[in-house]
C-alpha cells in the first residue's frame, strides 16, 4: 500500500456517535441521561481531560462508542463542574467503569467538531489512564459522601411515560398526557368505569361499581389462578384508587407536581391491565 493511502486511511473519520453541545453542560448531561433512560447499558466511561475541560467517551451495548462533547469542567465553582459531578456519580451508580485520560486540547477540539479520526481512536487505545486516579476529586462533597442520595435521579432525569407498558386503551391519553394531566386522568377513569359497566351490566359508579364487579365470591368478574384473598386485594385496589385519587380529582381542581400526576397515571394503567385479565365469574349472582 502506498504511503499516501496509508496516511489517508489513518486520518479517516472515526465511525462513532457524537452527542451533546460543546460548552453546554446541560446538553451534555442530558445526552448521557437519555442513554440511561432508554435502557442503554454504559459499561465504560473514559474522561478525556485537557486542563479544566472534559469530554466523555462512553462504551455502550456490545462495544459501540458515543462521544459526549466538552460541556463539563472542573477546578472552579460553576454549573460546568456541578453538572460534571452529577453525571460522574450517576454513571458510577449505573455500573460504568470510569477512567481518566490526559489528552491534547486539539483532540477535544476535533471531538467537539464531531471529527475524531481513526488515528485518534487508535492513540486512545494505548494511552495509560491517569494514576493515581483523580476522577473522584471532581465529585462534589454531597455526591461523594451521600451515595444513597436519590435526588440525583429525581432532579435530573426527565419525567417520561414508559409507552411499552401502557394499555392500548390509554395510549392516546398517554401521548397527550402533558398537555393537561388532570383532564387526561379523568378521561382515563371514566373510560375504565364505562368498560366495567359494559362488561357487567351494572349502572353503579366509582368504588361501588368495582366492589360489585370484583366481589370475590359472587362478583361478575374474577381472576383465574388466584385465591380469594388475592381477589379481595385486587378489588380493594380498584375501590381504593377511585376513593383516594379519582374522587378528589373529580370534585376539585388539584394542584400537583408533575411527578405525582405521572405516578397516578401509571397506577391507573395498572388497573386497566388487571381489568383486561379479569374473566366472567361463573359463580356470579344475577342482580
FIKEMI-612080 format. One record per residue (C-alpha): residue in three letters; y, z, x. Coordinates in nm, 4 decimals, always signed. Example, Ala and Ser with C-alpha at 12.3 -4.5 7.8 and 13.67 -1.06 7.14 Angstrom:
residues 2
+--------+----------+----------+----------+
! residu !       yy !       zz !       xx !
+--------+----------+----------+----------+
!    ALA !  -0.4500 !  +0.7800 !  +1.2300 !
!    SER !  -0.1060 !  +0.7140 !  +1.3670 !
+--------+----------+----------+----------+
***
This chain:
residues 287
+--------+----------+----------+----------+
! residu !       yy !       zz !       xx !
+--------+----------+----------+----------+
!    UNK !  +0.0000 !  +0.0000 !  +0.0000 !
!    UNK !  +0.3443 !  -0.0885 !  +0.1293 !
!    UNK !  +0.5705 !  +0.1970 !  +0.2345 !
!    UNK !  +0.8333 !  +0.0993 !  -0.0228 !
!    UNK !  +0.5769 !  +0.1034 !  -0.3020 !
!    UNK !  +0.4541 !  +0.4490 !  -0.1996 !
!    UNK !  +0.8098 !  +0.5818 !  -0.1968 !
!    UNK !  +0.8719 !  +0.4358 !  -0.5417 !
!    UNK !  +0.5548 !  +0.5986 !  -0.6755 !
!    UNK !  +0.6522 !  +0.9426 !  -0.5433 !
!    UNK !  +1.0029 !  +0.9171 !  -0.6840 !
!    UNK !  +0.8947 !  +0.8012 !  -1.0291 !
!    UNK !  +0.9973 !  +1.0378 !  -1.3068 !
!    UNK !  +0.7549 !  +1.3184 !  -1.3815 !
!    UNK !  +0.5866 !  +1.2853 !  -1.7191 !
!    UNK !  +0.6771 !  +1.6252 !  -1.8609 !
!    UNK !  +0.8655 !  +1.7535 !  -2.1632 !
!    UNK !  +1.2182 !  +1.8984 !  -2.1470 !
!    UNK !  +1.3808 !  +2.1430 !  -2.3868 !
!    UNK !  +1.6979 !  +2.3473 !  -2.4162 !
!    UNK !  +2.0544 !  +2.2671 !  -2.3184 !
!    UNK !  +2.1869 !  +2.3397 !  -1.9697 !
!    UNK !  +2.4465 !  +2.6176 !  -1.9807 !
!    UNK !  +2.3499 !  +2.7302 !  -2.3323 !
!    UNK !  +2.1414 !  +3.0466 !  -2.3221 !
!    UNK !  +2.0718 !  +3.0447 !  -2.6959 !
!    UNK !  +1.9480 !  +2.6853 !  -2.6983 !
!    UNK !  +1.7167 !  +2.7604 !  -2.4068 !
!    UNK !  +1.5935 !  +3.0822 !  -2.5668 !
!    UNK !  +1.5253 !  +2.9012 !  -2.8951 !
!    UNK !  +1.3312 !  +2.6315 !  -2.7103 !
!    UNK !  +1.0896 !  +2.8983 !  -2.5839 !
!    UNK !  +1.0698 !  +3.0776 !  -2.9185 !
!    UNK !  +0.9899 !  +2.7546 !  -3.1042 !
!    UNK !  +0.6837 !  +2.7043 !  -2.8882 !
!    UNK !  +0.5615 !  +3.0575 !  -2.9539 !
!    UNK !  +0.6481 !  +3.0450 !  -3.3245 !
!    UNK !  +0.4444 !  +2.7279 !  -3.3636 !
!    UNK !  +0.1450 !  +2.8926 !  -3.2008 !
!    UNK !  +0.1634 !  +2.7095 !  -2.8680 !
!    UNK !  -0.0092 !  +2.9198 !  -2.6001 !
!    UNK !  +0.2092 !  +2.9619 !  -2.2908 !
!    UNK !  -0.0244 !  +3.0575 !  -2.0078 !
!    UNK !  +0.2181 !  +3.0425 !  -1.7151 !
!    UNK !  +0.5948 !  +3.0708 !  -1.6806 !
!    UNK !  +0.7464 !  +2.9673 !  -1.3485 !
!    UNK !  +1.1041 !  +3.0831 !  -1.2937 !
!    UNK !  +1.2892 !  +2.8235 !  -1.0863 !
!    UNK !  +1.5828 !  +3.0019 !  -0.9253 !
!    UNK !  +1.8807 !  +2.8645 !  -0.7388 !
!    UNK !  +2.1127 !  +3.1576 !  -0.6741 !
!    UNK !  +2.2020 !  +3.3130 !  -1.0071 !
!    UNK !  +2.0955 !  +3.0135 !  -1.2133 !
!    UNK !  +1.7452 !  +2.9906 !  -1.3549 !
!    UNK !  +1.5224 !  +2.7401 !  -1.5345 !
!    UNK !  +1.1699 !  +2.7841 !  -1.6620 !
!    UNK !  +0.8682 !  +2.5621 !  -1.6120 !
!    UNK !  +0.6097 !  +2.6527 !  -1.8741 !
!    UNK !  +0.2431 !  +2.5605 !  -1.8698 !
!    UNK !  +0.1083 !  +2.5213 !  -2.2230 !
!    UNK !  -0.2128 !  +2.4217 !  -2.4001 !
!    UNK !  -0.4571 !  +2.2624 !  -2.1566 !
!    UNK !  -0.2107 !  +2.2233 !  -1.8706 !
!    UNK !  +0.0861 !  +2.0341 !  -2.0150 !
!    UNK !  +0.4246 !  +2.1382 !  -1.8818 !
!    UNK !  +0.7570 !  +2.1998 !  -2.0532 !
!    UNK !  +1.0766 !  +2.2459 !  -1.8517 !
!    UNK !  +1.3423 !  +2.4711 !  -2.0062 !
!    UNK !  +1.6870 !  +2.3874 !  -1.8756 !
!    UNK !  +1.9274 !  +2.6208 !  -1.6965 !
!    UNK !  +2.0633 !  +2.8356 !  -1.9776 !
!    UNK !  +1.9541 !  +3.1530 !  -1.8010 !
!    UNK !  +2.1423 !  +3.3563 !  -1.5417 !
!    UNK !  +2.1284 !  +3.6867 !  -1.3553 !
!    UNK !  +2.3393 !  +3.9212 !  -1.1457 !
!    UNK !  +2.6262 !  +3.9904 !  -1.3838 !
!    UNK !  +2.6944 !  +4.1108 !  -1.7350 !
!    UNK !  +2.6924 !  +3.8396 !  -1.9965 !
!    UNK !  +2.4879 !  +3.6518 !  -2.2518 !
!    UNK !  +2.3012 !  +3.4460 !  -1.9936 !
!    UNK !  +2.1394 !  +3.7494 !  -1.8237 !
!    UNK !  +2.0830 !  +3.9283 !  -2.1562 !
!    UNK !  +1.9047 !  +3.6277 !  -2.3009 !
!    UNK !  +1.7041 !  +3.5811 !  -1.9812 !
!    UNK !  +1.5850 !  +3.9417 !  -2.0067 !
!    UNK !  +1.4727 !  +3.8990 !  -2.3682 !
!    UNK !  +1.2907 !  +3.5726 !  -2.3003 !
!    UNK !  +1.1045 !  +3.7082 !  -1.9973 !
!    UNK !  +0.9945 !  +4.0183 !  -2.1875 !
!    UNK !  +0.8743 !  +3.8110 !  -2.4823 !
!    UNK !  +0.6837 !  +3.5734 !  -2.2538 !
!    UNK !  +0.5176 !  +3.8676 !  -2.0839 !
!    UNK !  +0.4209 !  +4.0270 !  -2.4168 !
!    UNK !  +0.2664 !  +3.6951 !  -2.5251 !
!    UNK !  +0.0447 !  +3.6933 !  -2.2206 !
!    UNK !  +0.2189 !  +3.4467 !  -1.9883 !
!    UNK !  +0.1704 !  +3.4905 !  -1.6143 !
!    UNK !  +0.5203 !  +3.4972 !  -1.4648 !
!    UNK !  +0.6073 !  +3.3936 !  -1.1088 !
!    UNK !  +0.9425 !  +3.3109 !  -0.9487 !
!    UNK !  +1.0166 !  +3.0310 !  -0.7020 !
!    UNK !  +1.3284 !  +2.9644 !  -0.4971 !
!    UNK !  +1.4386 !  +2.6016 !  -0.5227 !
!    UNK !  +1.7347 !  +2.3910 !  -0.4159 !
!    UNK !  +2.0270 !  +2.3585 !  -0.6601 !
!    UNK !  +1.9676 !  +1.9836 !  -0.6620 !
!    UNK !  +1.6261 !  +2.0382 !  -0.8221 !
!    UNK !  +1.7828 !  +2.2342 !  -1.1082 !
!    UNK !  +2.0355 !  +1.9533 !  -1.1489 !
!    UNK !  +1.7562 !  +1.6988 !  -1.1841 !
!    UNK !  +1.5737 !  +1.9250 !  -1.4286 !
!    UNK !  +1.8901 !  +1.9627 !  -1.6377 !
!    UNK !  +1.9199 !  +1.5842 !  -1.6388 !
!    UNK !  +1.5564 !  +1.5510 !  -1.7545 !
!    UNK !  +1.4893 !  +1.3683 !  -1.4314 !
!    UNK !  +1.2384 !  +1.5641 !  -1.2257 !
!    UNK !  +1.0296 !  +1.3318 !  -1.0119 !
!    UNK !  +0.6623 !  +1.3300 !  -0.9225 !
!    UNK !  +0.7555 !  +1.4375 !  -0.5725 !
!    UNK !  +0.9453 !  +1.7351 !  -0.7201 !
!    UNK !  +0.6342 !  +1.8401 !  -0.9087 !
!    UNK !  +0.4130 !  +1.7994 !  -0.6023 !
!    UNK !  +0.6534 !  +2.0118 !  -0.3985 !
!    UNK !  +0.6480 !  +2.2853 !  -0.6616 !
!    UNK !  +0.2691 !  +2.2957 !  -0.6484 !
!    UNK !  +0.2687 !  +2.4035 !  -0.2835 !
!    UNK !  +0.5742 !  +2.6295 !  -0.2698 !
!    UNK !  +0.4996 !  +3.0026 !  -0.2425 !
!    UNK !  +0.6257 !  +3.2440 !  -0.5097 !
!    UNK !  +0.8946 !  +3.4952 !  -0.4221 !
!    UNK !  +0.7472 !  +3.8053 !  -0.2594 !
!    UNK !  +0.7874 !  +4.0858 !  -0.3270 !
!    UNK !  +0.8073 !  +3.9875 !  -0.6912 !
!    UNK !  +1.1533 !  +4.0460 !  -0.8341 !
!    UNK !  +1.1463 !  +3.8900 !  -1.1794 !
!    UNK !  +1.1241 !  +4.2341 !  -1.3415 !
!    UNK !  +1.4655 !  +4.3054 !  -1.1908 !
!    UNK !  +1.6031 !  +4.0512 !  -1.4378 !
!    UNK !  +1.4923 !  +4.2688 !  -1.7306 !
!    UNK !  +1.7457 !  +4.4956 !  -1.8944 !
!    UNK !  +1.6524 !  +4.8617 !  -1.8919 !
!    UNK !  +1.5851 !  +4.8732 !  -2.2669 !
!    UNK !  +1.3380 !  +4.5859 !  -2.2387 !
!    UNK !  +1.1596 !  +4.7324 !  -1.9395 !
!    UNK !  +1.1376 !  +5.0967 !  -2.0443 !
!    UNK !  +1.0574 !  +5.0381 !  -2.4110 !
!    UNK !  +0.7718 !  +4.7860 !  -2.4153 !
!    UNK !  +0.6950 !  +4.8553 !  -2.7830 !
!    UNK !  +1.0478 !  +4.7640 !  -2.8956 !
!    UNK !  +0.9652 !  +4.5207 !  -3.1774 !
!    UNK !  +1.3331 !  +4.4328 !  -3.2224 !
!    UNK !  +1.2720 !  +4.1542 !  -2.9696 !
!    UNK !  +1.0810 !  +3.9684 !  -3.2388 !
!    UNK !  +1.2889 !  +4.0824 !  -3.5338 !
!    UNK !  +1.6236 !  +3.9921 !  -3.3786 !
!    UNK !  +1.5427 !  +3.6685 !  -3.2009 !
!    UNK !  +1.2656 !  +3.4892 !  -3.3875 !
!    UNK !  +1.3742 !  +3.2812 !  -3.6868 !
!    UNK !  +1.2603 !  +3.3604 !  -4.0398 !
!    UNK !  +1.0213 !  +3.0787 !  -4.1229 !
!    UNK !  +0.7854 !  +3.0118 !  -4.4120 !
!    UNK !  +0.4238 !  +2.9516 !  -4.2990 !
!    UNK !  +0.3636 !  +2.6372 !  -4.5028 !
!    UNK !  -0.0024 !  +2.6203 !  -4.4005 !
!    UNK !  -0.0878 !  +2.9214 !  -4.6193 !
!    UNK !  +0.1414 !  +2.8537 !  -4.9167 !
!    UNK !  -0.0268 !  +2.7880 !  -5.2515 !
!    UNK !  +0.0377 !  +2.4285 !  -5.3574 !
!    UNK !  +0.1893 !  +2.5502 !  -5.6850 !
!    UNK !  +0.4613 !  +2.7272 !  -5.4857 !
!    UNK !  +0.5263 !  +2.4565 !  -5.2282 !
!    UNK !  +0.8364 !  +2.3115 !  -5.3952 !
!    UNK !  +0.9843 !  +2.6630 !  -5.4132 !
!    UNK !  +0.8917 !  +2.7272 !  -5.0512 !
!    UNK !  +1.0628 !  +2.4095 !  -4.9329 !
!    UNK !  +1.3834 !  +2.5028 !  -5.1164 !
!    UNK !  +1.3489 !  +2.8794 !  -5.0728 !
!    UNK !  +1.6507 !  +2.9492 !  -4.8542 !
!    UNK !  +1.8949 !  +2.7748 !  -5.0886 !
!    UNK !  +1.8558 !  +3.0645 !  -5.3356 !
!    UNK !  +1.5734 !  +3.3127 !  -5.2604 !
!    UNK !  +1.6352 !  +3.5177 !  -5.5758 !
!    UNK !  +1.6051 !  +3.2155 !  -5.8054 !
!    UNK !  +1.3009 !  +3.0818 !  -5.6243 !
!    UNK !  +1.1233 !  +3.4171 !  -5.6547 !
!    UNK !  +1.1974 !  +3.4444 !  -6.0258 !
!    UNK !  +1.0680 !  +3.0903 !  -6.0779 !
!    UNK !  +0.7503 !  +3.1853 !  -5.8943 !
!    UNK !  +0.6960 !  +3.4960 !  -6.1044 !
!    UNK !  +0.7468 !  +3.3010 !  -6.4286 !
!    UNK !  +0.5005 !  +3.0329 !  -6.3228 !
!    UNK !  +0.2354 !  +3.2925 !  -6.2458 !
!    UNK !  +0.2815 !  +3.4564 !  -6.5858 !
!    UNK !  +0.2615 !  +3.1171 !  -6.7589 !
!    UNK !  -0.0571 !  +3.0329 !  -6.5714 !
!    UNK !  -0.2316 !  +3.3574 !  -6.6631 !
!    UNK !  -0.1172 !  +3.3374 !  -7.0264 !
!    UNK !  -0.2562 !  +2.9844 !  -7.0491 !
!    UNK !  -0.5891 !  +3.0910 !  -6.8992 !
!    UNK !  -0.6293 !  +3.3994 !  -7.1169 !
!    UNK !  -0.4574 !  +3.3060 !  -7.4420 !
!    UNK !  -0.2502 !  +3.6232 !  -7.4204 !
!    UNK !  +0.1078 !  +3.6492 !  -7.5397 !
!    UNK !  +0.1836 !  +3.9518 !  -7.3217 !
!    UNK !  +0.4369 !  +3.9609 !  -7.0371 !
!    UNK !  +0.4693 !  +4.1220 !  -6.6967 !
!    UNK !  +0.2496 !  +4.4131 !  -6.5983 !
!    UNK !  +0.0885 !  +4.4331 !  -6.9425 !
!    UNK !  -0.0271 !  +4.0732 !  -6.9146 !
!    UNK !  -0.2015 !  +4.1344 !  -6.5834 !
!    UNK !  -0.3543 !  +4.4688 !  -6.6812 !
!    UNK !  -0.5137 !  +4.2934 !  -6.9807 !
!    UNK !  -0.6179 !  +3.9808 !  -6.7933 !
!    UNK !  -0.7768 !  +4.1571 !  -6.4957 !
!    UNK !  -0.9050 !  +4.4747 !  -6.6610 !
!    UNK !  -1.2183 !  +4.5389 !  -6.4503 !
!    UNK !  -1.4736 !  +4.5751 !  -6.7280 !
!    UNK !  -1.3500 !  +4.3578 !  -7.0093 !
!    UNK !  -1.0521 !  +4.1514 !  -6.8952 !
!    UNK !  -1.0538 !  +3.7741 !  -6.9489 !
!    UNK !  -1.0573 !  +3.7068 !  -6.5739 !
!    UNK !  -1.2510 !  +3.8622 !  -6.2894 !
!    UNK !  -1.3709 !  +3.8039 !  -5.9338 !
!    UNK !  -1.7283 !  +3.7474 !  -5.8302 !
!    UNK !  -1.8927 !  +3.9340 !  -5.5463 !
!    UNK !  -1.6786 !  +4.2475 !  -5.5532 !
!    UNK !  -1.7317 !  +4.5850 !  -5.7190 !
!    UNK !  -1.5343 !  +4.7451 !  -5.9992 !
!    UNK !  -1.3172 !  +4.9457 !  -5.7607 !
!    UNK !  -1.2036 !  +4.6326 !  -5.5799 !
!    UNK !  -1.1362 !  +4.4546 !  -5.9086 !
!    UNK !  -0.9282 !  +4.7507 !  -6.0196 !
!    UNK !  -0.7376 !  +4.7430 !  -5.6915 !
!    UNK !  -0.6585 !  +4.3745 !  -5.7316 !
!    UNK !  -0.5430 !  +4.4283 !  -6.0885 !
!    UNK !  -0.3133 !  +4.7038 !  -5.9686 !
!    UNK !  -0.1728 !  +4.4750 !  -5.7008 !
!    UNK !  -0.0620 !  +4.2352 !  -5.9746 !
!    UNK !  +0.0809 !  +4.5040 !  -6.2006 !
!    UNK !  +0.2382 !  +4.6933 !  -5.9113 !
!    UNK !  +0.4070 !  +4.3846 !  -5.7703 !
!    UNK !  +0.5592 !  +4.2954 !  -6.1047 !
!    UNK !  +0.6696 !  +4.6532 !  -6.1661 !
!    UNK !  +0.8125 !  +4.7076 !  -5.8197 !
!    UNK !  +0.9618 !  +4.3646 !  -5.7478 !
!    UNK !  +0.9754 !  +4.1221 !  -6.0365 !
!    UNK !  +1.1195 !  +4.3605 !  -6.2985 !
!    UNK !  +1.4155 !  +4.4829 !  -6.0891 !
!    UNK !  +1.4874 !  +4.1241 !  -5.9858 !
!    UNK !  +1.4835 !  +4.0041 !  -6.3472 !
!    UNK !  +1.7221 !  +4.2735 !  -6.4684 !
!    UNK !  +1.9877 !  +4.2831 !  -6.1992 !
!    UNK !  +2.1193 !  +4.0936 !  -5.9002 !
!    UNK !  +1.9563 !  +4.2227 !  -5.5834 !
!    UNK !  +2.1351 !  +4.2097 !  -5.2506 !
!    UNK !  +1.8589 !  +4.1886 !  -4.9953 !
!    UNK !  +1.8195 !  +4.0893 !  -4.6361 !
!    UNK !  +1.6559 !  +3.7526 !  -4.5887 !
!    UNK !  +1.3534 !  +3.9148 !  -4.4245 !
!    UNK !  +1.2902 !  +4.1288 !  -4.7341 !
!    UNK !  +1.3034 !  +3.8253 !  -4.9631 !
!    UNK !  +1.0616 !  +3.6357 !  -4.7404 !
!    UNK !  +0.8146 !  +3.9246 !  -4.7377 !
!    UNK !  +0.8278 !  +3.9355 !  -5.1166 !
!    UNK !  +0.7668 !  +3.5619 !  -5.1391 !
!    UNK !  +0.4577 !  +3.5935 !  -4.9206 !
!    UNK !  +0.3339 !  +3.8781 !  -5.1413 !
!    UNK !  +0.3827 !  +3.6576 !  -5.4472 !
!    UNK !  +0.1954 !  +3.3796 !  -5.2698 !
!    UNK !  -0.0948 !  +3.6211 !  -5.2165 !
!    UNK !  -0.1065 !  +3.6872 !  -5.5930 !
!    UNK !  -0.1307 !  +3.3125 !  -5.6513 !
!    UNK !  -0.4233 !  +3.2921 !  -5.4115 !
!    UNK !  -0.6047 !  +3.5745 !  -5.5902 !
!    UNK !  -0.5394 !  +3.4230 !  -5.9311 !
!    UNK !  -0.6864 !  +3.0936 !  -5.8094 !
!    UNK !  -1.0045 !  +3.2771 !  -5.7035 !
!    UNK !  -1.0450 !  +3.4508 !  -6.0398 !
!    UNK !  -1.3070 !  +3.3187 !  -6.2825 !
!    UNK !  -1.3785 !  +3.3657 !  -6.6506 !
!    UNK !  -1.5255 !  +3.7062 !  -6.7266 !
!    UNK !  -1.8437 !  +3.6638 !  -6.9295 !
!    UNK !  -1.8090 !  +4.0242 !  -7.0488 !
!    UNK !  -1.4560 !  +3.9814 !  -7.1747 !
!    UNK !  -1.3691 !  +4.1378 !  -7.5076 !
!    UNK !  -1.2302 !  +3.8939 !  -7.7619 !
!    UNK !  -0.8840 !  +4.0033 !  -7.8791 !
+--------+----------+----------+----------+
***
